[in-house]
Amino acid sequence: MSCCTLANNRFSFSKCSLVLCNLIFSLVGAILLAASLYVRFDTHWSALFNSPTSGFSTLYLLMGVGGVILFLSVLGARAAVKESKFLLCLYLIVVLGALCAQIFAAMVLYQLNDTVSTQLTSKTGISAAELTGFQADVLQKIGNTTVNFYEQGKCTTITDSTSSLTITCNTSNTGWFEKFVNTQCKPEGASWDSADLQQCTAAGVSDGANNVGGVAVWCKCMQAVSAEVQRYSKPLMIVAFVVAGIELLLVCAASYMICCYNKRKAEEERLTEEAQRGYMAQPKVTQQGINMV
């Protein structure tokens, strides 16, 4: 059956949009799943994403997201091509759930952007103890990731003073982390406040971080990391809203095909139209003669 025409051979925007959008999403899901699997089974990269405290890896989350996107997209494309109301209903239910999750993710990104903005407006960006709830949790997760990069990259601190910070890492896949710390982690003024640094280091150790050097790097790099997170959170938030809009379009298209489209009636219309044009089913010819059935 055609990807853009119904059983009555008429073009359908709903069917075409369902098929094309789901084909694009299936490609995105396959790429995300393949990339996360590659990083997961590459020992040089997988260690960077494993939390030293909880043991949870963000790669498993990426694998799950990629697998769900791929499965849902294949389901939607097949449901549209087959014009199956059962598959379309199943697809609609799942997409509605994904749409709600998408809106939630957009809200989280918005709050994340607000969190790092709060840090950037502070004098040094180190006073995380003043934050509560979601903001404190966000900064703690980012801090744990920074400490993990420092530890798994086998990094050591070369220069550590109130006015400068220099590290070196001994693994090839953390060269970007070494460059970021050495070039971006600078005090906003002449130097970092020693009291704030001590408070931040003590809080990081009390949260379960065993690598004091990594905690110190996080405390000095919080301002730079927050700026980098804010840089990426804005476009990610826009992407989340755009994807939510596309999902809303798919919901409308699937709802139309479920509620307003009758495949059997469309096939009858096609047969009637062919009969009116003079097209008749050709008799089957066998070795025994003509079969009129």
Phi and psi in degrees as a GROMACS rama.xvg file:
@    title "Ramachandran Plot"
@    xaxis  label "Phi"
@    yaxis  label "Psi"
@TYPE xy
-71.1875  153.43  SER-2
-81.05  -16.7248  CYS-3
-125.459  -4.84983  CYS-4
-117.639  149.562  THR-5
-84.8881  -175.31  LEU-6
-65.6932  -19.226  ALA-7
-94.234  15.0744  ASN-8
65.8799  20.8337  ASN-9
-102.523  143.222  ARG-10
-66.0362  138.379  PHE-11
-128.272  117.188  SER-12
-64.1612  -37.8715  PHE-13
-62.5263  -47.5427  SER-14
-66.8615  -42.0342  LYS-15
-63.377  -44.3606  CYS-16
-66.1594  -38.5492  SER-17
-62.0541  -45.5071  LEU-18
-68.7825  -49.9615  VAL-19
-66.4754  -45.6632  LEU-20
-63.1077  -40.5501  CYS-21
-70.8015  -31.1129  ASN-22
-65.0283  -40.8312  LEU-23
-66.1089  -44.3701  ILE-24
-64.0716  -37.0504  PHE-25
-64.4474  -36.506  SER-26
-66.2561  -42.543  LEU-27
-63.0671  -44.2073  VAL-28
-63.2695  -39.9209  GLY-29
-65.7832  -41.2293  ALA-30
-65  -43.9195  ILE-31
-63.2786  -42.9276  LEU-32
-65.4663  -44.87  LEU-33
-65.0891  -41.2037  ALA-34
-66.2858  -43.1947  ALA-35
-66.4406  -36.0602  SER-36
-67.0315  -39.5693  LEU-37
-62.4236  -46.6932  TYR-38
-66.4281  -36.9028  VAL-39
-62.0673  -41.1648  ARG-40
-95.9322  4.9406  PHE-41
-95.5767  108.856  ASP-42
-62.3164  -24.9607  THR-43
-72.8155  -28.5575  HIS-44
-101.478  -34.0606  TRP-45
-62.4148  -33.0893  SER-46
-63.7043  -28.1906  ALA-47
-68.8813  -22.4337  LEU-48
-102.351  0.473782  PHE-49
-90.8922  123.867  ASN-50
-72.4201  127.251  SER-51
-70.0885  -19.3862  PRO-52
-94.4844  -49.0786  THR-53
-96.6534  -19.308  SER-54
77.8297  0.737228  GLY-55
-81.0134  137.714  PHE-56
-113.178  131.514  SER-57
-64.8527  -16.6025  THR-58
-63.9121  -35.554  LEU-59
-64.403  -36.5764  TYR-60
-65.2358  -42.9494  LEU-61
-65.3157  -38.0366  LEU-62
-61.7975  -45.2609  MET-63
-62.5678  -43.8471  GLY-64
-63.0093  -45.1581  VAL-65
-62.5256  -42.3234  GLY-66
-65.3224  -41.127  GLY-67
-65.5858  -43.6644  VAL-68
-61.5763  -43.7728  ILE-69
-63.8779  -46.4202  LEU-70
-64.104  -45.513  PHE-71
-64.7073  -38.6896  LEU-72
-67.9934  -42.4162  SER-73
-63.997  -40.5521  VAL-74
-61.5292  -45.0969  LEU-75
-65.4054  -42.7821  GLY-76
-64.7341  -43.4255  ALA-77
-65.833  -40.4937  ARG-78
-62.4276  -39.1364  ALA-79
-71.1123  -43.9902  ALA-80
-64.9177  -43.7797  VAL-81
-78.2684  -13.2063  LYS-82
54.8151  42.8766  GLU-83
-93.6335  120.774  SER-84
-67.9095  -33.6928  LYS-85
-64.1376  -48.74  PHE-86
-66.3816  -36.1811  LEU-87
-65.0722  -40.2577  LEU-88
-63.141  -44.7285  CYS-89
-61.878  -43.185  LEU-90
-63.1644  -41.6776  TYR-91
-62.4739  -42.8791  LEU-92
-62.1186  -45.2794  ILE-93
-67.4644  -40.1761  VAL-94
-65.5479  -37.7989  VAL-95
-61.2873  -40.8091  LEU-96
-64.8821  -41.0539  GLY-97
-65.5166  -35.0853  ALA-98
-64.6792  -42.1778  LEU-99
-62.5808  -41.7406  CYS-100
-65.127  -35.2687  ALA-101
-66.0502  -42.3149  GLN-102
-64.4714  -39.7891  ILE-103
-62.5039  -42.5851  PHE-104
-63.1978  -38.5035  ALA-105
-64.3025  -39.6915  ALA-106
-65.9206  -38.9434  MET-107
-63.4912  -43.3506  VAL-108
-63.5954  -36.2906  LEU-109
-64.4998  -44.0173  TYR-110
-66.6545  -35.9261  GLN-111
-62.6151  -42.9588  LEU-112
-63.5371  -37.6708  ASN-113
-66.9129  -35.0307  ASP-114
-63.1063  -51.5427  THR-115
-69.5931  -28.7293  VAL-116
-64.6667  -39.134  SER-117
-61.4737  -40.624  THR-118
-68.1916  -38.9826  GLN-119
-68.9155  -26.0454  LEU-120
-82.0896  -12.4624  THR-121
-76.8706  168.705  SER-122
-65.4621  -47.4859  LYS-123
-118.666  -14.0598  THR-124
79.4869  14.0499  GLY-125
-104.912  -17.1782  ILE-126
-79.6028  61.1712  SER-127
-70.6736  -19.9767  ALA-128
-65.4521  -19.5389  ALA-129
-77.0848  -14.5012  GLU-130
-90.6873  152.322  LEU-131
-133.986  163.668  THR-132
63.8167  -130.917  GLY-133
-61.6434  -41.6288  PHE-134
-62.1379  -44.507  GLN-135
-64.3359  -37.8124  ALA-136
-66.4507  -40.1086  ASP-137
-60.8905  -48.5775  VAL-138
-65.2136  -33.7456  LEU-139
-66.5369  -40.7321  GLN-140
-64.0655  -44.0339  LYS-141
-64.5371  -40.0179  ILE-142
-63.9493  -41.9351  GLY-143
-62.2636  -38.1601  ASN-144
-65.9029  -41.7846  THR-145
-62.3089  -44.3319  THR-146
-63.0099  -38.0088  VAL-147
-65.6965  -41.6581  ASN-148
-60.2403  -42.3326  PHE-149
-63.4731  -42.6574  TYR-150
-74.3911  -50.155  GLU-151
-70.3736  -24.7628  GLN-152
-81.6461  0.674905  GLY-153
53.9778  49.2785  LYS-154
-88.6734  149.922  CYS-155
-131.228  149.306  THR-156
-89.2429  124.905  THR-157
-91.788  -50.1858  ILE-158
-123.634  124.885  THR-159
-140.446  97.1536  ASP-160
-137.088  179.27  SER-161
-74.4928  -6.83373  THR-162
-120.835  -9.85641  SER-163
-150.934  158.732  SER-164
-148.624  125.713  LEU-165
-138.488  131.28  THR-166
-127.415  166.173  ILE-167
-136.854  139.244  THR-168
-116.761  145.433  CYS-169
-105.063  10.0249  ASN-170
-117.225  145.735  THR-171
-68.0412  -28.4582  SER-172
-86.7385  5.08838  ASN-173
-117.157  18.4803  THR-174
-61.8656  -35.4575  GLY-175
-64.5942  -35.9801  TRP-176
-68.7217  -43.1046  PHE-177
-60.4419  -44.0183  GLU-178
-64.8259  -40.6978  LYS-179
-63.043  -46.74  PHE-180
-63.4146  -44.6959  VAL-181
-72.4778  -24.9863  ASN-182
-105.71  -29.6896  THR-183
-103.683  -26.0303  GLN-184
-84.1263  85.6007  CYS-185
-124.495  148.488  LYS-186
-69.3199  147.608  PRO-187
-67.1462  -35.5727  GLU-188
-105.664  -143.796  GLY-189
-72.6625  -31.6045  ALA-190
-159.423  164.889  SER-191
-77.4453  152.256  TRP-192
-77.4029  120.242  ASP-193
-64.1494  -34.825  SER-194
-66.8958  -41.9621  ALA-195
-64.9051  -38.7432  ASP-196
-63.6672  -43.1392  LEU-197
-64.4707  -41.1737  GLN-198
-64.8217  -42.6183  GLN-199
-65.5625  -42.5278  CYS-200
-64.0391  -42.8365  THR-201
-63.3986  -39.4585  ALA-202
-66.6814  -38.6046  ALA-203
-66.4052  -41.124  GLY-204
-67.0566  -38.2618  VAL-205
-67.6658  -24.2168  SER-206
-80.0264  -3.03225  ASP-207
110.835  0.409736  GLY-208
-75.4647  123.289  ALA-209
-89.1695  -22.2335  ASN-210
-89.5482  101.138  ASN-211
-65.361  -37.5826  VAL-212
-62.2748  -40.0855  GLY-213
-65.8701  -38.9249  GLY-214
-64.379  -40.721  VAL-215
-63.764  -39.4565  ALA-216
-62.5897  -43.7009  VAL-217
-62.0654  -42.3951  TRP-218
-62.8494  -35.3724  CYS-219
-84.0756  -25.6342  LYS-220
-97.1802  2.68007  CYS-221
-57.1749  -41.1484  MET-222
-63.2988  -45.952  GLN-223
-68.5819  -40.9962  ALA-224
-65.1147  -40.8251  VAL-225
-61.7828  -39.8161  SER-226
-64.7054  -38.6505  ALA-227
-68.8373  -40.162  GLU-228
-63.9234  -42.0637  VAL-229
-63.381  -35.7287  GLN-230
-61.0604  -39.5072  ARG-231
-92.0507  -22.0677  TYR-232
-70.0839  -32.838  SER-233
-63.9968  -53.575  LYS-234
-63.8782  -33.5832  PRO-235
-65.2823  -36.7465  LEU-236
-65.7103  -40.5054  MET-237
-64.4936  -43.3472  ILE-238
-60.8679  -40.6945  VAL-239
-61.3961  -41.8802  ALA-240
-68.4927  -38.2222  PHE-241
-64.043  -45.7653  VAL-242
-63.5035  -38.1506  VAL-243
-62.7519  -38.1049  ALA-244
-64.791  -40.2504  GLY-245
-64.9215  -40.9895  ILE-246
-63.824  -36.0062  GLU-247
-64.2319  -38.7585  LEU-248
-62.6327  -42.0239  LEU-249
-65.6737  -36.5218  LEU-250
-62.1392  -44.5626  VAL-251
-64.1958  -42.1192  CYS-252
-64.8425  -43.8701  ALA-253
-66.2514  -38.6829  ALA-254
-63.9208  -39.1312  SER-255
-63.1645  -45.8475  TYR-256
-66.9035  -28.6847  MET-257
-76.8987  -45.4389  ILE-258
-89.7399  -33.1836  CYS-259
-111.675  -1.60211  CYS-260
-119.313  131.469  TYR-261
-119.998  109.254  ASN-262
-62.8605  -41.2561  LYS-263
-63.8919  -42.1799  ARG-264
-65.5179  -37.4882  LYS-265
-64.6964  -39.4292  ALA-266
-66.4828  -38.0901  GLU-267
-64.2603  -39.3196  GLU-268
-62.2245  -40.946  GLU-269
-65.0018  -44.6735  ARG-270
-64.2675  -39.397  LEU-271
-64.7539  -42.1704  THR-272
-65.0223  -39.625  GLU-273
-66.8337  -37.8258  GLU-274
-65.8084  -38.5768  ALA-275
-66.8273  -28.8932  GLN-276
-82.4507  -6.85383  ARG-277
98.5613  8.35511  GLY-278
-83.2233  123.42  TYR-279
-121.983  150.915  MET-280
-64.2502  129.706  ALA-281
-77.3677  138.82  GLN-282
-69.0743  145.991  PRO-283
-81.8108  131.629  LYS-284
-101.821  124.842  VAL-285
-119.814  -179.177  THR-286
-66.9591  -26.3046  GLN-287
-87.6375  -4.99774  GLN-288
130.415  -154.302  GLY-289
-93.1931  129.433  ILE-290
-101.451  114.923  ASN-291
-86.5154  0.0937489  MET-292
